[in-house]
Amino acid sequence: MMQYLRRYGCFVKREGSRHTLVQNANNGMRETVPRHIEIDNTLVKKICRRLKIPDPFK
Protein backbone atom coordinates (compact mmCIF):
# COMPACT_ATOMS: atom_id res chain seq x y z
CA MET A 1 0.00 0.00 0.00
CA MET A 2 2.71 2.48 0.95
CA GLN A 3 4.67 1.78 -2.24
CA TYR A 4 1.55 2.51 -4.30
CA LEU A 5 0.95 5.78 -2.44
CA ARG A 6 4.57 6.88 -2.88
CA ARG A 7 4.34 6.20 -6.61
CA TYR A 8 1.61 8.86 -6.81
CA GLY A 9 3.48 11.51 -4.84
CA CYS A 10 2.37 10.74 -1.28
CA PHE A 11 4.72 10.91 1.66
CA VAL A 12 4.58 10.09 5.38
CA LYS A 13 3.66 13.19 7.37
CA ARG A 14 3.88 11.47 10.78
CA GLU A 15 3.56 8.03 12.30
CA GLY A 16 1.59 6.87 15.30
CA SER A 17 1.56 3.52 17.02
CA ARG A 18 -1.29 2.11 14.90
CA HIS A 19 -1.75 4.56 12.01
CA THR A 20 0.38 6.58 9.60
CA LEU A 21 -0.65 10.03 8.39
CA VAL A 22 0.04 10.27 4.65
CA GLN A 23 -0.07 13.48 2.61
CA ASN A 24 -0.34 13.85 -1.15
CA ALA A 25 2.35 16.32 -2.23
CA ASN A 26 0.47 17.15 -5.44
CA ASN A 27 -2.73 18.44 -3.84
CA GLY A 28 -2.11 18.62 -0.07
CA MET A 29 -4.79 16.04 0.84
CA ARG A 30 -4.11 14.02 4.01
CA GLU A 31 -5.38 10.62 5.12
CA THR A 32 -4.61 8.15 7.89
CA VAL A 33 -3.52 4.67 6.84
CA PRO A 34 -3.67 1.78 9.31
CA ARG A 35 -0.38 0.01 10.01
CA HIS A 36 -1.63 -3.54 9.49
CA ILE A 37 -0.23 -6.35 7.36
CA GLU A 38 -3.48 -6.63 5.40
CA ILE A 39 -5.90 -3.79 4.64
CA ASP A 40 -9.40 -4.47 3.30
CA ASN A 41 -9.87 -3.59 -0.39
CA THR A 42 -12.78 -1.24 0.32
CA LEU A 43 -10.61 0.72 2.77
CA VAL A 44 -7.82 0.93 0.17
CA LYS A 45 -10.30 2.38 -2.34
CA LYS A 46 -11.53 4.94 0.21
CA ILE A 47 -7.99 6.02 1.08
CA CYS A 48 -7.11 6.45 -2.60
CA ARG A 49 -10.34 8.35 -3.28
CA ARG A 50 -9.68 10.75 -0.38
CA LEU A 51 -6.09 11.34 -1.52
CA LYS A 52 -7.36 11.80 -5.10
CA ILE A 53 -5.14 9.15 -6.66
CA PRO A 54 -6.25 6.37 -9.07
CA ASP A 55 -7.97 3.22 -7.82
CA PRO A 56 -5.35 0.42 -7.67
CA PHE A 57 -7.90 -2.24 -8.64
CA LYS A 58 -8.95 -0.79 -12.01
GIBEL-V784923 format. One record per residue. N is the residue number from 1. D_FIRST is the distance of its C-alpha to the first C-alpha in Angstrom with 2 decimals. Layout:
{{N	D_FIRST} {N	D_FIRST}}
This chain:
{{1	0.00} {2	3.79} {3	5.48} {4	5.22} {5	6.34} {6	8.75} {7	10.05} {8	11.29} {9	12.96} {10	11.07} {11	12.00} {12	12.32} {13	15.54} {14	16.21} {15	15.11} {16	16.84} {17	17.45} {18	15.11} {19	12.97} {20	11.65} {21	13.10} {22	11.27} {23	13.73} {24	13.90} {25	16.64} {26	18.00} {27	19.03} {28	18.74} {29	16.76} {30	15.15} {31	12.97} {32	12.24} {33	9.00} {34	10.16} {35	10.01} {36	10.26} {37	9.72} {38	9.24} {39	8.41} {40	10.92} {41	10.51} {42	12.84} {43	10.99} {44	7.87} {45	10.83} {46	12.55} {47	10.06} {48	9.95} {49	13.69} {50	14.47} {51	12.96} {52	14.81} {53	12.43} {54	12.72} {55	11.62} {56	9.36} {57	11.92} {58	15.00}}
